[in-house]
Amino acid sequence: MNQISRRGFLKGVSLAVASFYWQRQPLQAIAANLTPANTNGNKIRKLALLVGINQYPSEKQLQGSVTDVELQRELLIHRFGFSPQDIVTLTDKQATRENVLNTFQQHLCQQAGEEDVVVFHFSGYGRQLKLSPNNDSSLVKSLVLYDTLTNTNTANDLLLATLLSLANSLATDKYTLILDTSFSPPSLSSFTPTARHLSLRFLDSNPPQIVAEEEKNFYHQAYKPLNPNLQSPPHLKGMLLFPADNLAIEIHHPPFPTGLFTYNLTQSLWQIYPDSRYFDLKSLLAAKISSYTGKQGDAELLPVNRLSLPPYNSPVAASPRDGVVVSVNPPVVELELLGLPLLLLYNYQLNSRFHIYRDVDLPVAEIQITSLLGNKARGIVVEGDINAIQPGLACRESVRVISSNLKLHVALDDSLEKIEKVDATSTLSIIEGLEITNLGDSLLDCILGKFTDENDTTNGYALYSPVGVLYANTTPPFQEAVASAVKRLIPPLRVNLTSKLLRLTENQFSSTLPLNVSFKITNDKSSSTFSQYTAGSKLSGKAVFFTPTGDDFLMAISPSGEIAITLHNEADYPVYFLLIAITPSRKTILYHCQANPIPPLSRLTIPQTPSLLKWIIDGAEGVGEFFLICSKSPFYNTLQQLQQASQIKPQAEQILVLERPDKIAHSILKDLAKTSQGAGKFNNNPPDSYWLDLSQWATFRLVYKL
């Protein structure tokens, strides 16, 4: 790529932007050093610039930014039809201020025509700088590039206002800016001291550095006619997408570190149906991110009046997929697993299988995984012809293998003293299903930390989400020792393990069971509906729809709310189901219905008794989840486990509060494994793994808030 001088770039952009403002002419036709764009005639071109920085020239390092760039690149190529030569990536030392600005100008501004599509992605540190050394309130948001992290009192970061104005100077308004960064600390209540150990993509400069004169001059020369106020970002012509509540977090997992926001964004877009809209994407992101943070968190999308546009201004033409073939070297086929939920990816086992598709309905082969590192898998053909497989073909799960000895990863907060950690570790180690892990070593499930009340008094211990949000009903009732606290917290720990096990069965985008389900919440005079369906449903060619109330992108349930769930069995055979809810107060309830199974080609709405599901509204505010698990076969192990606990009564329908929900979750997995074995695909089911055939079950998951 040809480089131009900073002086030439500044001159070209400033002239072009001013002319664009006054004459509404395309930017690239104005600047003297630019060449005409879109020389491909009427063909719409798709251009992208992806920036990710892990290695800053100081002790401030990140781990997942480069992974984010790789995820976006593969998504754009294999899901949205971008040409590889139209995607430029700048990582680590390449991502200097001059390189980023020059590449934005040459690759995007210079080439994008009025109908072209542009994507810009940034993963790295963000922060706030002062415009004036004498005014502490003159704070502006900025992106920290590789060479802008200095030890002086000034910084030459790329200001957010500069980036937005530069994007607005594109000839096209079909641009999307994705910023996986934080410009200030997250506003989390009851946040544990673990905050300093999390990889927040926020660089805390205290006191804030001052914006370099070079950057202020650059902005004002180029953009002042359009937007003279650096503290007030310009009105956007295109899209800006970033984590809500400044919650840009990195997940530390040695084989595959990544940004929580970027991974869930790209994974959702791999699995989203054709013709889906950003409106639906926000609800998907809200559910995925809230599950990890323990609070309602989703994406900020500006401007909101463009929610009806397709993601990246590029309608998805292909079917949902879990990954793509990247190479074929007989007898080995290499895959990139890009559409698996993050929790599943980190707990995936060898011998899992994938169908390879040339089109949506006809798999040409089935691959069994023999090695897995991060999201890169290698496998061999167990069915079909390897000669029919080529790079770029889609893959979708056919058999999921997960460990039957799965543990809940509990980290001890660094606020605990050494003796407290010893006592906590010895007590936790004897609890079935738990494993102690170090902060930052893997995907955490929860944190045990000290609890400080509103008077800043520490009087015990509590459980927190992986980002430090306090779980309801885990606070100490009185002064206690850490060993006593652990024993008190065993029930909510088991609930967290239950959630983990059930989330590993979620498969609506891959299951071939023909089902669709709608969740309807009625609050006073308003209602919200969320509909889901499997890949095997007749509705799978249509968009998932979600009708929220207000600004909520999670299903919000009020104390007076009513819940109705309608399950439509589109199959010509009966379907059995279980409904489990995990409440914000860390209780697990199971809905039992004698109207089970659902007959072929029939619908069932539950509960049949009005207000029966009000049990999930137990006073605690926070995030909860529903699991609707459907199977071709009865849940014999699960029902036997419930009968042993003397919980099932001879009633048409009832709510059961589960004492050992983790055992029920394992029973469900055993039932699904037995159903898969009965389908004739496996001769035996290894005792240390659950082998699950995706044609035999479907799990729908709905995250809600109270």
N, C-alpha and C positions, 0 to 999 in steps of 0.2 A: 504494500500500500504506500503510495507516495505521501511524503510528509511536506507540510508547508510551515513557514516560520510563524511564531506566535504573533508577530506584528502583522503579517499578512492575513492571518486568521482573524485577528481582532478587527482589522480594517474591513475585511470582506463581510464578516457577520454584522458589524455595526451598520454598514451601508445597506446591507440586505434587509435587516430588520426594520430600519427606518423607512425604507422604500416599501416594505411589505405593509407597514402600518398605514402609510398615506395612500398608497396606490393599490393595495390588495393584490400585488403581483407575487408570483412564486419567488421564494428566496433565492433559489439557485439560478434564476434567470437574471438576477440583479448584480450579485457580487462578481467582480472582474475575474477573480481566480477560481470561479466555479464553472462547471460544465453542465450542459442541459441534462435534465433528469429523465428517467424512464424512456430510454431509447428503444424499448421493446414494443413500441406501438401501443396498442390498447391493453396489453396484458398487465394485470395488476401485479406489482412486485412486492415482495415481503422482505423487509430489511430488519436486522436486529443487531444491537450492541449490548454485550453481556459483560459486566464488570464484577469481579470477586476478589477480595483481598484477605488472605490469611496471614501472610508474613509481612507485618509492618516493620520498619527499621528501628525497632525498640523492643522493650520487654512486653509491649501490648500486642498479643497475638490472638488470632482466632483459628478455628479448625474447620468450619463447615462452609465457608464462603465459596471456595473453589468447587466443592461438590454441588452447591447451588447452581453455579454457572453450567456445569455439566448436565444437571437435570433439566434446566431450561433449554439448553441446546438440543438435547434429544427430543424433548417435548415439541419444540418448534419444527424440527425436521420431520419426525415420524407421526405427529398428531395434527399439525397445522399446515404442513406442506411447504415449509420454508426450504429453500435451496441451501446446502451447506456453505456455498461460496458467498451467500448473502448474510451470513452470520459472522460477526467479528467478536472474539473474546479477548479480554484483557484481564490477566490475573497477576496478583502479587506485584513484582517489580515492573511489569508492563503497565500497570494501572497508575501511571503518574498523571498529574493534573494536565500537563500538556498533551499527553497521549490520548487521554479521555476526551478532551475538548477537540483536538484535531480530528480524532476518529469520528466523533459525533458530527462534526461539520462535514468531513469528506465522505463518510460512508452513509450518513443519514440525510443531513441537510442538502448535500450536493446531489443526491441521487433520487430522493423520494419525490414522486409526483403527487398530484392532487388526490388520486384515488388509491395510492399505495398504502401499505400497512407497515407500521414501524413499532418495534418493541425495544425498550431499554430496560435493563435489569441491573440493579446494584445490590451487592451483599458486602457488608463491611461495617466499619464503625460510623456512627453519626454522633453529633454533639451540637452544642450551642456556643456561639461566639458573640462577643460584644462588638457593636458597631463603634462605640465610643468608649475610650478608657475612663471617662468620668461619669458614665451613665450605666449603672448596673441593670437598668430595665431595657436597655437597647439590645436585647438578645435576638439573634437570628439563627435559623437552623442551617446546618451544613453537613456535607458528606466528606469524611476523612479519606483522602486518597493516599497512595503509597508514599509520596514525597511531601505531604503537607503536615505530617506529624512531627513537629519541631519542639525544641526545648526553649524557644524564645517566648516572649509575651505576645507575639503575633502569629497568625496562622493564615495560610493561603489556601484554605479549603475551597471546595466547590460549593457555593451557597445554594440552598434549595431554590431560592428565588431565581438564581441564574439558570439552573437546570430547567425549571418550569418555563422561564421565558425563552430559553433556547429551543425547548420542545414546541412552544407555541409559534416559533418562527419557521417551523417545518411547513412545507406547502400543503401537507395533508393534515386533517384533523383526526385521522384514523391511527392514532398512536396510543400506546399503553406504556406507562412508566411503572415499574415494579421496584419498590425500595424495601428490601429486607434489612432494615436498620432502625435504631431508636434515636430520637433527638433529645430525649430526656428520660429520667428513670421512670419505670412503670409505677402507676399509682395503685399499689396493692395494699389492702388492709391486712393486719396481722402477719406481716411479711417477716420471715425468720432471718437471722443473721446470715443465712445461706446465700442471700442476695449477692454478696461480694464474691461468692464462689461460682455462681452461675455465669455462663458466657453470654451476658447481655451485650448486645451490639450497640452499647452506649458508652462513649468515652467521657468520663467525668473529669473535667478540667476545673480545678478549684485553686484560684479563681479562674473564671473563663478567660481564654485568650481573646485577643482583639483581632478583628478582621483586617488582613493586610490591605494596605492602600492599593496594591496592584489589583486585588480582586474587586475592591469597591470601584476603582477606575474602570476596570473591564466591564463590570455590570452597567455602570451609568453611561458609558460610551455606547454600549451596544443596545441597552434596553430601556434607558430612561424615558424615551418618547412613548414607550408602551406602558411602562409601569415604574413610576419614579420612586416608589416607596419599597425599600428592601425588606422591611418588616411585614409588609402585606403582600403575600404571593399573588401573582396575576391570576385572572380568571382562566380556567383551563379550557382549551378546545378539545383535548383528548381525555384520556383516562389516567388517573393516578391511583395505584393500589398499594397499600402498605399495612403492616400489622396494627390492629387497634390497640389503644392504651399503651403505646410505645413498648409493646411486649415482643420485641425481636430477640428470640432466644435460640441459642445453639444447643443441639443435642449431641452430647459427647458419647460416642460409641466407636472404639478404635478402628474397626474395619470401615465404618461408614458414618463419619460426623456430618451433620447437615443443619441447616436452619429449619426450625420448627415451622415457620410460616411458609418458606419456599417449598419444603417437601410436601406439606399438605395442599398447597396451591397446585403444584404440578401433578401430584398423585390424583387429586380430584379431577383435573382436566384430562388425565389419562382415562379415567373411568366414567366421566360424564357422558350423557347420551347426546347424539346429534340434536342440533337445534336448541340445546339448553342455553339459558341466558345467565348473565352475571347475577341476576336476582337469585337464581337457584344456587349458583356457586357460593354466594355469601352464606347461605344457610348451611351448605356442606362444610365450609371452612369453620363456621361457628361451632358446629358439632365436633369436628375433629380437634380443634384447638382447645375448646372448653374441656374436653376429656382429659387433656394433659395438664392444663393450668388450674383446673378446679374452680374456675370462674367464667362468666360469659366473656368470651373473647373471640373476635372474628377478624374481619378485614375492613379497613376504611377504603371506600371506593368513591372517588371524586371525579367529576360531579355526579351527584346522586340522580340527576334527571336523565342519565344515560344508562341506567340499570338494564334497560331492555336490549342493549346491544350484546352480540355474542362475545365470548371471551377473545381478547386480542383482536377484535374486529374481524375475526376469521371463523365463520361457522364450521363446526366440526363435522366432517363428512363421514369419517370412519366409525365403526362400532366401538364400544368400550373395550379396553384391553388392559392386560396386566404387565405387558412388556413387549419387547421387540427382538427379533433375531438380528445379531450384529455380525456373525461370521459362521461359516460352515466349512469345517475341515474334517471330512469323514475319518473316523466315525463320530467326531465330536461336533456338537452344535453349541454355540455360545449365545447366551441371552442376556439382555439387560432387563431386570425386573423393576419397572418404573411405576407401575400402577398398584402395587401392594400397599396396604396401610402400614404405617411405620412400625407399629407394635408387631404386626405379623411378620414384616421383613426381618426384624431383629430376633424373632423366635422361630424362623423357618427352619425346617429340617431337610436333610438329604432324602432322596427318593421321592420327593414331591414331583408331580407331573404337570405338564403343560401341553395343551393342544396348540398346534401351529395352523394358522388360518390363511388361506389365500383370499377367501371372502368370508362374509359373516357367518354363513351356515355350514360350510364344508371344510372341516379340518383335514389337512393333508397328511398330518403325522402327529404322533404323541411323543414327547420328550420326557425322560426321567432324569432328574437332577443328580449328578454325581459329585459336584463340587460347588461351593458357594462362598464367595467372599464379598461382603457388603451386598450390593445389588447386582453383582456380576455372577452369573451362573453358567455352568457347563453341564451338558447332559448328552445322553445317547438316545437314539430312536428305539422305542419299544413297540411302536405300531406305525405303519405307513412306510413311505419311501423317502429316504434322506435326499434323494435327487430332486424331490419336489420342494425342498426347503431352500430358501435363498434369503440373503440379508434384506431387512426391511419388512419382512412378514410379521404380522401380529401374533402374539401368543396370549393364551388365556388359561387360567388354572383349570386343571381337571381333577387332580388329587392333591389334597393338602395334608402334609405330615407335620405334626407338632409333638413335642415331648409330653409324655404323660406324667413326668416329674417336674412340671413347670413350677417355679418358685416366685414369690412376691419379693421384689428387690427393695429392701428398706435401707435407707442411708441414715447415718447419725449426723446430726448437725454439728458443725464445729464449735458451736456455743457450749456444747457439753464438755465438762472437764474429763481428764483421763480416767479417773475412777468411775465417773458416770458412764462413760463409754464401755468400760470393762463390765460393769454390772448390767447395762442394757444388752450388750452382746451375749453374755452368758444366759440371760433370761430369754432373749429372742431365739437363741439357737435351739432351744428345746421345743419351740412351737412348730408344729407340722406345717410345711408349705412356705416357710419364710427363709430368706437368705440376706445376710448383711453385705452391703456393697459400699464402696467408697464414693464420695461425691465426685462427679465428673468422669467416673470410669465406665458407666454404661447407662442405658435408658432406665432411669429411676422410676419406681412406682409410687413411692411416698417417702416422707422424711419424718423422723422422730426428732423433735426439738423442744427446747424450753418454751414455756408459755409465759408471756408477760401481759398482764391485764392493763386496763385503761389508765391505771394509776402508776404504770411503769414498774409494777411489782412482779417479780418472778416467784411463782409459788407451785410450780409443777411442770408437767410435760404434756405435749399434745401432738397430734398427727397433722402433717401439712402435705399439700400437693407437691409435685416435683419442682414447682417454681415458688413454693413457700406460702401458698394460700391455705389458711386454716380450714380444716375439715370440721363441719358442724358436729356437736355432741362428742368431741374428743378432748375438751378442756378439763382441767383438774377441778374436782369439787372442793378440794382442800389441799393443804400442804402434803406432799407425798414424796417418797423415795422413788428413784427411777425404776427399780425392779417392780414396785407396786404399780407404777404407771403402766409398764409394759403389760402386766396381767390385766389391768383395767381396759387396755386398748386392744386386747385380743379380738373381740367381736368386730370392731371396724376394720382391723387388719384383715380379717377373714372376708369381710365384704369387699375390700379392695382386691383381694385375690380372686374372688368370684367375678368381679367386673373384668379383670384381666383375662380369665379363662373364657368368659362368654364373648368378649370382644374378639378373641381369636377365632370365633366361629362366624363372624360377620362376613357375608359373601354375596350380597344382593346383586352386585354387578357381574358376578361370575357364575352364579347358580343357574342351571338350566331348568330348574323346577318352575313351571309356568304359574306364577303367583303375582298378585298385586295387592297392596294394602294401603289404607288411608287412616291417618290419625287426625281426629277432629277434637279440638279443645274449644269449649264454649265458656267464655267468661262474661257473666252478666248478659249484655246485649250484643257483644262482639264474639267473633269466632275466628279460629285459625285452623288451617288444614295443611297437612303435609302428606303427600302421596309418594310411595316408593313401589318399585316393581323389579323383578328379576330380569336377567338377560333372556330368560326363556319365556317371559310374558309377551302377550300380543301387543302390549303397550310399549315395548322396549324401543320402538322407533320414534316415540314421542318424548317430549321434554318432561322431566320431573317438575311438578309444580308445587309452589309453596305460597300461601297467602298469609303473611304475618300481620300482626296488629302493631301499629306504631313503628318504633325503630327496632323492634325485637327480631333477631334472626335465629333465635332459639324459640321453640314452642314455650310460651309463657303460660303458666297455670296459676290462677288466683285461688284464694281460699274458698271461693264460692263456685269454682270452675267445675265443669262436667267433661268427662273424657269418654269418647266413643272410638272404637277401633273396628274397622270393617276389613275382613280378609276375604278375598275372592280367589277361589280355587279354579283356575282355568284348565286344570288337567282332567283327563278322563279316568282318574283313579282317586280314591280318598286321600286326604292329607291330614296328618296329625299335627297338633301344635301345642306349644307351651308359651305362656306370657310371664315374664319376670321383670320386675321393676326394682331399681336401686334408688332409694330416695336420697335427697341431700343430707338427711340426718343419719346416713349410713346404715339404713335398714334395708333388708332384702325381702320383698314380698313376691309370692307366686299366685297367679290367678289360676284356679282349677275349675274346669267346666266339663260337665258330663256330655255336652253336645260336641263330642270329639270322637271321630274325625269329622272334618268337613267333607260332605259328599262331593262327587265329581261335578264340575261345572256349577258350583253353588257358592253362595255368599253366606258369611256369618258375621253379625255385628255383636261385639262384646263391650261392656258387660250387658247382660240381658236384664239384670236388676239395676234400676237407676241409682247412680251415685255410689255403686259398689267400689269403684276405683278411687274414691276419695281417701282411701287409706294412704295413698302416696302423699297426700297433703297433710303432713304431720307437724307443721309449724316452723320447721327449719328452712331458712332461705339458702339458696345455692343451686347447684347443678345436679340433676339426676338423669337417669337413663332407663329406657324400656328396651327389652330384648324380646322379639317375637320370633320363636324358633319353630320352623316347620319341617316335617319329615315325611317320607313315604311310609315309614313304619312306626308302630307305637313306641312310646318311651317307657319300655318295661322296667329298665334299671332305675329310672328316675321315680316312677310310681311306686316301685317296691321300697326304695329308700324313704319316700314320704310316708308310706304305710307303716314302716318300721318305727318311724318317729311318731306314729299315731296322730298324724295331722289331717289326713283326709277324712271327711265326714260324708255321709250319704245325702248330699245336697246337690241341687242342680248346678250351682256355682258358688264358690267361696274364695276368700282371700286367706292365704297362709303366710304368716310371718316366719321366715326360715331361721332356725337356730344355728344350723351349720350349712350356710349357703354354698360354701366351697365344696362340700361333699356332693351337694345337688348338682353343681356345675360339672364336677367330674363324672357324675352319673349321666348327665346329658351328653357329654363327649363320648362316653362308652356306648350309649345308645346310637349316636351318629356313626361311630366306628363299626358297630355291629350291623347297622343298616347298610353301610358301604361294603362290608364283607359279604353280606347276604346278596348283594347285587352281582356277585360272582367275579369281581375284579381282582380280589386278592385271595390267595389260598389260606393265609393266616394273618393275624393282626399282632405284630411284635408287642410284647408286654411293656416295653418302655416308650412306645409311641402310639399316637392316635392317627390312623390312616383314614382320611375322610374323602369320600367320592362326592364331588360337587354336584353331581346329577341327582343326589339322594336327599339333599337338605337345602334349606335357605334360612338365613338369619337376617332379619331386619332390625336395625338399631335406631332408636330415636333419642336424642338428647334434649332435655327440657330444663326449664328453670322455674323455681318457685320464688 
